[in-house]
Amino acid sequence: MQPTDILSAEHRVIEQVLDCLERLAAAARGSTGLDRERAGQALEVLRTYADRCHHGKEEDRLFPLMERRGLPRHVGPIAVMLDDHKVGRSLIRQMGDALEDTGPEAARRFADAASGYVELLRDHIAKEDGVLFPLAESLLDDAARQDLRAEFERFEREDLEPGTVARMRALADGLARHFDVPLAAQRKRPDVQGHACFH
C-alpha cells in the first residue's frame, strides 16, 4: 500500500464522520435539537483522528517530503491544504464553543460551524485524493515511499497515545451505526483524479 493510499483510506473514515456531523447539524436546526453526546463524540474524532493524526501525518511527514522534492510550501497545493487545515481547526473550535454553551443560540451556532466544516472537508478531501496525492506519488520513488510508510507508523506510535487510532475508528463506527451511514470499509475512493482544482 502506498503512503497516499493510507491517507486516502483515512479519508473514508473522516467522510463517515462528516455524514454523521451533517445529520447532527440538521437535527440541531430542527425540532429534535442538538444531540450533545454524539456531537461531542464526533468532535473528538475530528480533533484527534482527522486533525491530530491525519493532518499531522500530512503536515509533519508528507508535506515536508514534497517540499524537499521541489514543491513549494508557501504557494500552490501545499499552501492550499495548510490553509484548509487552519480553517478546519477554527470551525472545530467554533463547534466546541457552541457545544459548551447552553444558551438558546448554541444549537444553531453548532449547526452553522458543522455545515461549514462538512463543506470544507469534502472539498479538501476531493482536492487531496484527486490532485495532491497523485502529485505526491509522482515525486516519490520506492525508497521514499517505504520511508514515508515507516514515518506514518512512527507518527502513530510516538505522537499519539497507544490505541488512539483504534479507539477513534471504533468511535467513528459507533456514530455511523447510530446515524445509519456507510462505514469506511463500504466506501470507495472517488474517481476524481484531475478534477479537483486548487483555489
PyRosetta script that sets phi, psi and omega in degrees:
from pyrosetta import init, pose_from_sequence

init()
pose = pose_from_sequence("MQPTDILSAEHRVIEQVLDCLERLAAAARGSTGLDRERAGQALEVLRTYADRCHHGKEEDRLFPLMERRGLPRHVGPIAVMLDDHKVGRSLIRQMGDALEDTGPEAARRFADAASGYVELLRDHIAKEDGVLFPLAESLLDDAARQDLRAEFERFEREDLEPGTVARMRALADGLARHFDVPLAAQRKRPDVQGHACFH")
pose.set_psi(1, 130.5)
pose.set_omega(1, 179.7)
pose.set_phi(2, -73.7)
pose.set_psi(2, 155.2)
pose.set_omega(2, 179.4)
pose.set_phi(3, -56.8)
pose.set_psi(3, -38.1)
pose.set_omega(3, -179.9)
pose.set_phi(4, -72.0)
pose.set_psi(4, -24.1)
pose.set_omega(4, 173.7)
pose.set_phi(5, -66.8)
pose.set_psi(5, -35.9)
pose.set_omega(5, 176.9)
pose.set_phi(6, -62.7)
pose.set_psi(6, -46.8)
pose.set_omega(6, 179.9)
pose.set_phi(7, -65.3)
pose.set_psi(7, -39.2)
pose.set_omega(7, 178.9)
pose.set_phi(8, -66.2)
pose.set_psi(8, -37.8)
pose.set_omega(8, 176.1)
pose.set_phi(9, -63.1)
pose.set_psi(9, -35.8)
pose.set_omega(9, 175.6)
pose.set_phi(10, -64.8)
pose.set_psi(10, -32.7)
pose.set_omega(10, 175.8)
pose.set_phi(11, -58.3)
pose.set_psi(11, -37.3)
pose.set_omega(11, -178.8)
pose.set_phi(12, -64.7)
pose.set_psi(12, -36.5)
pose.set_omega(12, 176.2)
pose.set_phi(13, -66.2)
pose.set_psi(13, -44.1)
pose.set_omega(13, 179.7)
pose.set_phi(14, -62.4)
pose.set_psi(14, -40.7)
pose.set_omega(14, 179.7)
pose.set_phi(15, -61.5)
pose.set_psi(15, -38.3)
pose.set_omega(15, 179.8)
pose.set_phi(16, -65.8)
pose.set_psi(16, -34.5)
pose.set_omega(16, 176.9)
pose.set_phi(17, -72.2)
pose.set_psi(17, -34.7)
pose.set_omega(17, 175.6)
pose.set_phi(18, -61.8)
pose.set_psi(18, -40.4)
pose.set_omega(18, 177.1)
pose.set_phi(19, -60.4)
pose.set_psi(19, -41.7)
pose.set_omega(19, 178.2)
pose.set_phi(20, -66.2)
pose.set_psi(20, -41.9)
pose.set_omega(20, 180.0)
pose.set_phi(21, -62.7)
pose.set_psi(21, -37.7)
pose.set_omega(21, 177.6)
pose.set_phi(22, -61.5)
pose.set_psi(22, -40.7)
pose.set_omega(22, 179.1)
pose.set_phi(23, -70.2)
pose.set_psi(23, -37.0)
pose.set_omega(23, 175.6)
pose.set_phi(24, -61.7)
pose.set_psi(24, -42.3)
pose.set_omega(24, -179.7)
pose.set_phi(25, -64.7)
pose.set_psi(25, -43.0)
pose.set_omega(25, 179.7)
pose.set_phi(26, -62.7)
pose.set_psi(26, -42.5)
pose.set_omega(26, 179.1)
pose.set_phi(27, -66.0)
pose.set_psi(27, -37.9)
pose.set_omega(27, -179.3)
pose.set_phi(28, -64.2)
pose.set_psi(28, -30.4)
pose.set_omega(28, 178.0)
pose.set_phi(29, -83.3)
pose.set_psi(29, -17.2)
pose.set_omega(29, -175.1)
pose.set_phi(30, -99.4)
pose.set_psi(30, -161.6)
pose.set_omega(30, -173.8)
pose.set_phi(31, -76.3)
pose.set_psi(31, -22.0)
pose.set_omega(31, -177.6)
pose.set_phi(32, -78.6)
pose.set_psi(32, -22.4)
pose.set_omega(32, 176.7)
pose.set_phi(33, 80.2)
pose.set_psi(33, -175.7)
pose.set_omega(33, -175.1)
pose.set_phi(34, -84.5)
pose.set_psi(34, 124.2)
pose.set_omega(34, 173.9)
pose.set_phi(35, -82.8)
pose.set_psi(35, 93.7)
pose.set_omega(35, -171.9)
pose.set_phi(36, -65.8)
pose.set_psi(36, -35.3)
pose.set_omega(36, -179.7)
pose.set_phi(37, -63.6)
pose.set_psi(37, -49.6)
pose.set_omega(37, -178.1)
pose.set_phi(38, -74.9)
pose.set_psi(38, -29.8)
pose.set_omega(38, 173.6)
pose.set_phi(39, -63.0)
pose.set_psi(39, -40.4)
pose.set_omega(39, 176.7)
pose.set_phi(40, -63.9)
pose.set_psi(40, -39.0)
pose.set_omega(40, 177.6)
pose.set_phi(41, -65.2)
pose.set_psi(41, -43.9)
pose.set_omega(41, 178.7)
pose.set_phi(42, -60.9)
pose.set_psi(42, -43.2)
pose.set_omega(42, 178.8)
pose.set_phi(43, -63.1)
pose.set_psi(43, -37.8)
pose.set_omega(43, 178.5)
pose.set_phi(44, -61.9)
pose.set_psi(44, -42.9)
pose.set_omega(44, 178.6)
pose.set_phi(45, -65.6)
pose.set_psi(45, -42.4)
pose.set_omega(45, -178.6)
pose.set_phi(46, -66.9)
pose.set_psi(46, -41.5)
pose.set_omega(46, 178.8)
pose.set_phi(47, -66.2)
pose.set_psi(47, -45.4)
pose.set_omega(47, -170.2)
pose.set_phi(48, -88.0)
pose.set_psi(48, -48.5)
pose.set_omega(48, -175.1)
pose.set_phi(49, -85.2)
pose.set_psi(49, -53.7)
pose.set_omega(49, -176.4)
pose.set_phi(50, -68.7)
pose.set_psi(50, -47.8)
pose.set_omega(50, -173.8)
pose.set_phi(51, -88.2)
pose.set_psi(51, -60.9)
pose.set_omega(51, -173.9)
pose.set_phi(52, -64.7)
pose.set_psi(52, -44.8)
pose.set_omega(52, -176.5)
pose.set_phi(53, -83.9)
pose.set_psi(53, -61.4)
pose.set_omega(53, -173.9)
pose.set_phi(54, -66.1)
pose.set_psi(54, -55.0)
pose.set_omega(54, 179.8)
pose.set_phi(55, -66.9)
pose.set_psi(55, -30.1)
pose.set_omega(55, 176.0)
pose.set_phi(56, -62.1)
pose.set_psi(56, -43.2)
pose.set_omega(56, 177.5)
pose.set_phi(57, -61.7)
pose.set_psi(57, -39.7)
pose.set_omega(57, 180.0)
pose.set_phi(58, -68.0)
pose.set_psi(58, -50.5)
pose.set_omega(58, -173.7)
pose.set_phi(59, -70.8)
pose.set_psi(59, -36.7)
pose.set_omega(59, -174.7)
pose.set_phi(60, -92.9)
pose.set_psi(60, -21.1)
pose.set_omega(60, -174.6)
pose.set_phi(61, -122.5)
pose.set_psi(61, -56.2)
pose.set_omega(61, -174.8)
pose.set_phi(62, -70.4)
pose.set_psi(62, -52.3)
pose.set_omega(62, -174.4)
pose.set_phi(63, -62.2)
pose.set_psi(63, -43.6)
pose.set_omega(63, 176.5)
pose.set_phi(64, -60.7)
pose.set_psi(64, -35.9)
pose.set_omega(64, 177.8)
pose.set_phi(65, -66.2)
pose.set_psi(65, -42.8)
pose.set_omega(65, 177.9)
pose.set_phi(66, -63.8)
pose.set_psi(66, -36.7)
pose.set_omega(66, 177.9)
pose.set_phi(67, -65.0)
pose.set_psi(67, -42.2)
pose.set_omega(67, 177.7)
pose.set_phi(68, -64.2)
pose.set_psi(68, -23.7)
pose.set_omega(68, 178.5)
pose.set_phi(69, -89.9)
pose.set_psi(69, 7.5)
pose.set_omega(69, 171.4)
pose.set_phi(70, 109.4)
pose.set_psi(70, -1.3)
pose.set_omega(70, 179.7)
pose.set_phi(71, -90.0)
pose.set_psi(71, 122.3)
pose.set_omega(71, -176.8)
pose.set_phi(72, -67.9)
pose.set_psi(72, 151.4)
pose.set_omega(72, -178.7)
pose.set_phi(73, -92.2)
pose.set_psi(73, -28.8)
pose.set_omega(73, -171.8)
pose.set_phi(74, -87.7)
pose.set_psi(74, -11.6)
pose.set_omega(74, 175.6)
pose.set_phi(75, -140.3)
pose.set_psi(75, 164.5)
pose.set_omega(75, 174.6)
pose.set_phi(76, 80.0)
pose.set_psi(76, -158.8)
pose.set_omega(76, -171.3)
pose.set_phi(77, -56.5)
pose.set_psi(77, -43.9)
pose.set_omega(77, -178.0)
pose.set_phi(78, -65.4)
pose.set_psi(78, -42.3)
pose.set_omega(78, 179.4)
pose.set_phi(79, -61.1)
pose.set_psi(79, -40.7)
pose.set_omega(79, 179.3)
pose.set_phi(80, -64.8)
pose.set_psi(80, -43.2)
pose.set_omega(80, -179.8)
pose.set_phi(81, -64.0)
pose.set_psi(81, -42.5)
pose.set_omega(81, 179.3)
pose.set_phi(82, -63.6)
pose.set_psi(82, -38.7)
pose.set_omega(82, 177.3)
pose.set_phi(83, -65.2)
pose.set_psi(83, -41.5)
pose.set_omega(83, 176.3)
pose.set_phi(84, -59.4)
pose.set_psi(84, -42.4)
pose.set_omega(84, 179.0)
pose.set_phi(85, -60.3)
pose.set_psi(85, -42.3)
pose.set_omega(85, -179.2)
pose.set_phi(86, -64.0)
pose.set_psi(86, -45.9)
pose.set_omega(86, 178.9)
pose.set_phi(87, -63.8)
pose.set_psi(87, -41.3)
pose.set_omega(87, 178.6)
pose.set_phi(88, -60.0)
pose.set_psi(88, -41.3)
pose.set_omega(88, 178.7)
pose.set_phi(89, -63.8)
pose.set_psi(89, -37.4)
pose.set_omega(89, 177.6)
pose.set_phi(90, -64.7)
pose.set_psi(90, -41.4)
pose.set_omega(90, 179.2)
pose.set_phi(91, -68.1)
pose.set_psi(91, -36.3)
pose.set_omega(91, 175.3)
pose.set_phi(92, -63.0)
pose.set_psi(92, -41.9)
pose.set_omega(92, 177.0)
pose.set_phi(93, -61.6)
pose.set_psi(93, -42.1)
pose.set_omega(93, 178.9)
pose.set_phi(94, -62.6)
pose.set_psi(94, -41.7)
pose.set_omega(94, 177.1)
pose.set_phi(95, -63.2)
pose.set_psi(95, -43.1)
pose.set_omega(95, 179.2)
pose.set_phi(96, -62.2)
pose.set_psi(96, -42.9)
pose.set_omega(96, 178.3)
pose.set_phi(97, -62.5)
pose.set_psi(97, -42.2)
pose.set_omega(97, 179.8)
pose.set_phi(98, -65.7)
pose.set_psi(98, -35.7)
pose.set_omega(98, -179.2)
pose.set_phi(99, -68.3)
pose.set_psi(99, -31.4)
pose.set_omega(99, 178.4)
pose.set_phi(100, -80.1)
pose.set_psi(100, -17.2)
pose.set_omega(100, -178.3)
pose.set_phi(101, -87.1)
pose.set_psi(101, 134.5)
pose.set_omega(101, 178.4)
pose.set_phi(102, -104.1)
pose.set_psi(102, 8.3)
pose.set_omega(102, -178.6)
pose.set_phi(103, -70.4)
pose.set_psi(103, 170.9)
pose.set_omega(103, -174.7)
pose.set_phi(104, -67.0)
pose.set_psi(104, -22.9)
pose.set_omega(104, -178.0)
pose.set_phi(105, -95.6)
pose.set_psi(105, -0.9)
pose.set_omega(105, -173.9)
pose.set_phi(106, -61.7)
pose.set_psi(106, -43.6)
pose.set_omega(106, -178.4)
pose.set_phi(107, -63.1)
pose.set_psi(107, -42.1)
pose.set_omega(107, 178.8)
pose.set_phi(108, -64.9)
pose.set_psi(108, -41.8)
pose.set_omega(108, 179.1)
pose.set_phi(109, -63.2)
pose.set_psi(109, -41.6)
pose.set_omega(109, 176.4)
pose.set_phi(110, -60.4)
pose.set_psi(110, -47.5)
pose.set_omega(110, -177.4)
pose.set_phi(111, -61.3)
pose.set_psi(111, -41.4)
pose.set_omega(111, -179.8)
pose.set_phi(112, -64.2)
pose.set_psi(112, -46.2)
pose.set_omega(112, 180.0)
pose.set_phi(113, -66.8)
pose.set_psi(113, -39.4)
pose.set_omega(113, 179.7)
pose.set_phi(114, -63.4)
pose.set_psi(114, -43.7)
pose.set_omega(114, 179.6)
pose.set_phi(115, -63.6)
pose.set_psi(115, -40.8)
pose.set_omega(115, 176.6)
pose.set_phi(116, -63.0)
pose.set_psi(116, -40.0)
pose.set_omega(116, 179.9)
pose.set_phi(117, -66.7)
pose.set_psi(117, -44.0)
pose.set_omega(117, 179.7)
pose.set_phi(118, -58.9)
pose.set_psi(118, -47.2)
pose.set_omega(118, -179.8)
pose.set_phi(119, -62.0)
pose.set_psi(119, -46.2)
pose.set_omega(119, 179.8)
pose.set_phi(120, -59.2)
pose.set_psi(120, -50.3)
pose.set_omega(120, -173.8)
pose.set_phi(121, -69.7)
pose.set_psi(121, -35.9)
pose.set_omega(121, 177.4)
pose.set_phi(122, -63.3)
pose.set_psi(122, -42.9)
pose.set_omega(122, 177.2)
pose.set_phi(123, -66.1)
pose.set_psi(123, -41.8)
pose.set_omega(123, 179.7)
pose.set_phi(124, -60.4)
pose.set_psi(124, -46.4)
pose.set_omega(124, -179.7)
pose.set_phi(125, -62.6)
pose.set_psi(125, -41.3)
pose.set_omega(125, 178.6)
pose.set_phi(126, -61.7)
pose.set_psi(126, -40.8)
pose.set_omega(126, 179.2)
pose.set_phi(127, -66.1)
pose.set_psi(127, -40.0)
pose.set_omega(127, -179.8)
pose.set_phi(128, -70.5)
pose.set_psi(128, -49.6)
pose.set_omega(128, -179.2)
pose.set_phi(129, -63.7)
pose.set_psi(129, -37.6)
pose.set_omega(129, -173.1)
pose.set_phi(130, -87.2)
pose.set_psi(130, -29.4)
pose.set_omega(130, -174.2)
pose.set_phi(131, -126.9)
pose.set_psi(131, -55.1)
pose.set_omega(131, -172.2)
pose.set_phi(132, -63.8)
pose.set_psi(132, -46.6)
pose.set_omega(132, -176.8)
pose.set_phi(133, -67.4)
pose.set_psi(133, -43.8)
pose.set_omega(133, 173.7)
pose.set_phi(134, -59.8)
pose.set_psi(134, -37.3)
pose.set_omega(134, 177.0)
pose.set_phi(135, -63.4)
pose.set_psi(135, -44.6)
pose.set_omega(135, 178.6)
pose.set_phi(136, -59.3)
pose.set_psi(136, -44.7)
pose.set_omega(136, -179.9)
pose.set_phi(137, -62.0)
pose.set_psi(137, -33.3)
pose.set_omega(137, 179.3)
pose.set_phi(138, -69.8)
pose.set_psi(138, -20.7)
pose.set_omega(138, -178.9)
pose.set_phi(139, -92.0)
pose.set_psi(139, -12.8)
pose.set_omega(139, -172.7)
pose.set_phi(140, -105.7)
pose.set_psi(140, 141.8)
pose.set_omega(140, 170.0)
pose.set_phi(141, -99.2)
pose.set_psi(141, 178.9)
pose.set_omega(141, -175.3)
pose.set_phi(142, -60.9)
pose.set_psi(142, -39.0)
pose.set_omega(142, -179.3)
pose.set_phi(143, -65.4)
pose.set_psi(143, -40.9)
pose.set_omega(143, 179.3)
pose.set_phi(144, -66.6)
pose.set_psi(144, -38.0)
pose.set_omega(144, 177.6)
pose.set_phi(145, -63.2)
pose.set_psi(145, -43.2)
pose.set_omega(145, 179.3)
pose.set_phi(146, -63.4)
pose.set_psi(146, -44.0)
pose.set_omega(146, 178.2)
pose.set_phi(147, -62.2)
pose.set_psi(147, -40.6)
pose.set_omega(147, -178.1)
pose.set_phi(148, -68.4)
pose.set_psi(148, -39.7)
pose.set_omega(148, 175.6)
pose.set_phi(149, -59.7)
pose.set_psi(149, -42.7)
pose.set_omega(149, 178.0)
pose.set_phi(150, -64.2)
pose.set_psi(150, -37.2)
pose.set_omega(150, 178.1)
pose.set_phi(151, -65.6)
pose.set_psi(151, -38.4)
pose.set_omega(151, 177.1)
pose.set_phi(152, -62.9)
pose.set_psi(152, -43.8)
pose.set_omega(152, 178.5)
pose.set_phi(153, -62.8)
pose.set_psi(153, -42.5)
pose.set_omega(153, 179.2)
pose.set_phi(154, -64.4)
pose.set_psi(154, -38.9)
pose.set_omega(154, 178.4)
pose.set_phi(155, -59.3)
pose.set_psi(155, -48.3)
pose.set_omega(155, -179.6)
pose.set_phi(156, -64.5)
pose.set_psi(156, -34.8)
pose.set_omega(156, -177.1)
pose.set_phi(157, -77.5)
pose.set_psi(157, -38.5)
pose.set_omega(157, -171.2)
pose.set_phi(158, -103.3)
pose.set_psi(158, -28.3)
pose.set_omega(158, -175.5)
pose.set_phi(159, -98.0)
pose.set_psi(159, -9.9)
pose.set_omega(159, -179.8)
pose.set_phi(160, -123.2)
pose.set_psi(160, 154.9)
pose.set_omega(160, 174.5)
pose.set_phi(161, -66.5)
pose.set_psi(161, 148.0)
pose.set_omega(161, 178.9)
pose.set_phi(162, -56.0)
pose.set_psi(162, 135.2)
pose.set_omega(162, 177.8)
pose.set_phi(163, 82.1)
pose.set_psi(163, 3.0)
pose.set_omega(163, -176.3)
pose.set_phi(164, -60.5)
pose.set_psi(164, -48.4)
pose.set_omega(164, -175.8)
pose.set_phi(165, -63.5)
pose.set_psi(165, -45.1)
pose.set_omega(165, 179.5)
pose.set_phi(166, -63.0)
pose.set_psi(166, -39.4)
pose.set_omega(166, -179.9)
pose.set_phi(167, -66.7)
pose.set_psi(167, -40.7)
pose.set_omega(167, 179.5)
pose.set_phi(168, -67.5)
pose.set_psi(168, -40.0)
pose.set_omega(168, 179.1)
pose.set_phi(169, -66.6)
pose.set_psi(169, -37.9)
pose.set_omega(169, 177.4)
pose.set_phi(170, -64.9)
pose.set_psi(170, -40.1)
pose.set_omega(170, 178.1)
pose.set_phi(171, -64.8)
pose.set_psi(171, -43.6)
pose.set_omega(171, 178.3)
pose.set_phi(172, -61.9)
pose.set_psi(172, -40.3)
pose.set_omega(172, 179.4)
pose.set_phi(173, -67.6)
pose.set_psi(173, -37.9)
pose.set_omega(173, 177.0)
pose.set_phi(174, -62.3)
pose.set_psi(174, -41.7)
pose.set_omega(174, 176.8)
pose.set_phi(175, -63.5)
pose.set_psi(175, -43.2)
pose.set_omega(175, -179.0)
pose.set_phi(176, -62.1)
pose.set_psi(176, -41.1)
pose.set_omega(176, 178.6)
pose.set_phi(177, -66.0)
pose.set_psi(177, -40.5)
pose.set_omega(177, 179.8)
pose.set_phi(178, -62.9)
pose.set_psi(178, -44.2)
pose.set_omega(178, -176.7)
pose.set_phi(179, -91.3)
pose.set_psi(179, 2.0)
pose.set_omega(179, 177.5)
pose.set_phi(180, 56.1)
pose.set_psi(180, 51.1)
pose.set_omega(180, 174.4)
pose.set_phi(181, -113.0)
pose.set_psi(181, 155.4)
pose.set_omega(181, -177.8)
pose.set_phi(182, -61.7)
pose.set_psi(182, 140.2)
pose.set_omega(182, 175.1)
pose.set_phi(183, -73.8)
pose.set_psi(183, 162.3)
pose.set_omega(183, -179.3)
pose.set_phi(184, -56.4)
pose.set_psi(184, -39.1)
pose.set_omega(184, -178.1)
pose.set_phi(185, -64.6)
pose.set_psi(185, -20.4)
pose.set_omega(185, 179.8)
pose.set_phi(186, -91.6)
pose.set_psi(186, -4.3)
pose.set_omega(186, -176.1)
pose.set_phi(187, -100.6)
pose.set_psi(187, 146.1)
pose.set_omega(187, 176.9)
pose.set_phi(188, -112.0)
pose.set_psi(188, 150.6)
pose.set_omega(188, 174.8)
pose.set_phi(189, -63.3)
pose.set_psi(189, 125.7)
pose.set_omega(189, -178.2)
pose.set_phi(190, -66.4)
pose.set_psi(190, 149.0)
pose.set_omega(190, 178.3)
pose.set_phi(191, -87.0)
pose.set_psi(191, 78.6)
pose.set_omega(191, -175.2)
pose.set_phi(192, -117.6)
pose.set_psi(192, 10.4)
pose.set_omega(192, -173.8)
pose.set_phi(193, -56.0)
pose.set_psi(193, 125.0)
pose.set_omega(193, 176.7)
pose.set_phi(194, 83.2)
pose.set_psi(194, -4.5)
pose.set_omega(194, -175.4)
pose.set_phi(195, -98.4)
pose.set_psi(195, -15.8)
pose.set_omega(195, 178.7)
pose.set_phi(196, -90.7)
pose.set_psi(196, 141.0)
pose.set_omega(196, 179.8)
pose.set_phi(197, -117.4)
pose.set_psi(197, 158.5)
pose.set_omega(197, 178.6)
pose.set_phi(198, -101.1)
pose.set_psi(198, 122.5)
pose.set_omega(198, -179.8)
pose.set_phi(199, -145.6)
pose.dump_pdb("model.pdb")
